[in-house]
């Protein structure tokens, strides 16, 4: 009987030890300002995604969608000088120019979404279509500038 409890205690101790080691390594990784900004971007994306998924959700969260889209406009401006990922660009002759274009396009399209959603007569379909346009911009940027999963922004 004592062996069973001893085995359980050893197993728990090993599991906790490995878990703490993993947390220590995660804390050692320094996230850049762009990485922190992208976390905020993701939160706004979640708000907008939930808000445009159907008509009922859209009507309830129109103000939240507008706020999130306006945040994206600000975040696009904030992200522009954080061009540390330019050096990792794939297949671009002038990666700095492409970075600036994509940040400007993201801000412009986000402003369009904010303006659209601010109108009470706007429809969920129009908002979702504009959101999909912004998502295409995100996809294009990540295809060119996304750092590998084992690296941080």
C-alpha positions in Angstrom: 0.0 0.0 0.0 2.8 2.4 0.8 4.4 1.8 -2.6 1.2 3.0 -4.3 1.2 6.3 -2.4 4.9 6.7 -2.8 4.5 6.3 -6.6 1.8 8.9 -6.6 3.8 11.4 -4.7 6.8 10.9 -7.0 4.6 11.3 -10.0 3.1 14.5 -8.7 6.5 15.9 -7.8 7.9 15.2 -11.2 4.8 16.7 -13.0 5.0 19.8 -10.9 8.7 20.1 -11.5 8.4 19.8 -15.2 5.5 22.3 -15.2 7.5 24.9 -13.3 10.4 24.4 -15.7 8.2 25.1 -18.7 6.8 28.2 -17.0 10.3 29.4 -16.3 11.3 29.0 -20.0 8.2 30.8 -21.1 8.9 33.7 -18.8 12.4 33.9 -20.1 11.2 34.6 -23.7 11.0 38.3 -24.2 8.0 39.4 -26.3 8.5 42.5 -28.4 6.3 45.5 -28.5 4.9 44.3 -31.8 4.0 40.9 -30.3 2.2 42.7 -27.4 0.3 44.8 -29.9 -0.7 41.8 -31.9 -2.3 40.3 -28.8 -4.5 43.4 -28.5 -5.3 43.1 -32.2 -6.4 39.5 -31.7 -8.7 40.5 -28.9 -10.4 43.1 -31.2 -10.6 40.4 -33.9 -12.5 38.1 -31.5 -14.9 40.9 -30.6 -15.6 41.7 -34.3 -15.8 38.0 -35.3 -18.4 37.3 -32.7 -20.3 40.5 -33.5 -20.7 39.9 -37.3 -21.5 36.1 -37.1 -25.2 36.7 -37.4 -27.9 39.4 -37.5 -28.9 39.2 -33.8 -25.2 39.3 -32.6 -24.6 42.2 -34.9 -27.5 44.3 -33.6 -26.4 43.7 -30.0 -22.8 44.5 -30.5 -22.6 47.2 -33.2 -21.1 49.6 -30.7 -18.5 47.1 -29.6 -17.6 46.3 -33.3 -17.2 50.0 -34.0 -14.9 50.5 -30.9 -12.8 47.4 -31.9 -12.5 48.7 -35.5 -11.4 52.1 -34.3 -8.8 50.4 -32.0 -7.5 48.7 -35.1 -7.0 52.0 -36.8 -4.9 53.2 -33.9 -3.1 49.8 -33.7 -2.2 50.0 -37.4 -0.6 53.4 -36.8 1.2 52.0 -33.7 2.4 48.9 -35.6 3.9 50.8 -38.5 7.2 51.9 -36.8 7.6 48.4 -35.3 9.1 47.0 -38.4 11.5 44.5 -36.9 9.8 41.8 -38.9 10.8 43.4 -42.2 14.1 41.6 -42.1 12.1 38.3 -42.2 10.1 39.2 -45.3 9.5 36.4 -47.8 9.7 37.2 -51.5 9.6 41.0 -51.3 12.1 43.3 -53.2 11.3 46.2 -50.9 10.0 44.8 -47.7 9.8 48.2 -45.9 7.6 49.6 -48.6 5.3 46.5 -48.4 5.1 46.7 -44.6 4.1 50.4 -44.8 1.5 49.6 -47.5 -0.1 46.8 -45.5 -0.2 48.8 -42.3 -1.8 51.7 -44.2 -4.3 49.4 -45.9 -5.2 47.7 -42.6 -5.9 51.1 -41.0 -7.9 52.4 -44.0 -10.0 49.2 -44.2 -10.6 49.2 -40.4 -11.8 52.8 -40.6 -14.2 51.8 -43.3 -15.6 49.1 -41.0 -15.9 51.6 -38.1 -17.7 54.1 -40.3 -20.0 51.5 -41.7 -20.9 50.0 -38.3 -21.5 53.5 -36.9 -24.6 53.9 -39.2 -27.7 52.5 -37.7 -29.0 51.3 -41.1 -25.9 49.2 -41.8 -26.4 45.5 -42.2 -24.6 42.5 -40.7 -23.8 41.3 -44.2 -22.1 44.5 -45.2 -20.1 44.5 -41.9 -19.1 40.9 -42.3 -18.0 41.6 -45.9 -15.8 44.5 -44.8 -14.4 42.4 -42.0 -13.5 39.7 -44.5 -11.7 42.4 -46.6 -9.6 43.3 -43.5 -8.9 39.6 -42.8 -7.5 39.3 -46.4 -5.1 42.2 -45.5 -4.1 40.3 -42.3 -3.5 37.1 -44.2 -1.4 38.9 -46.8 0.7 40.5 -44.2 1.2 37.3 -42.2 2.2 35.4 -45.4 5.0 37.9 -46.0 6.1 38.9 -42.5 5.0 36.3 -40.1 7.8 35.1 -37.9 8.1 31.3 -37.5 6.2 29.8 -34.6 9.3 29.2 -32.6 10.3 32.8 -32.7 8.6 35.8 -31.1 7.7 39.1 -32.9 
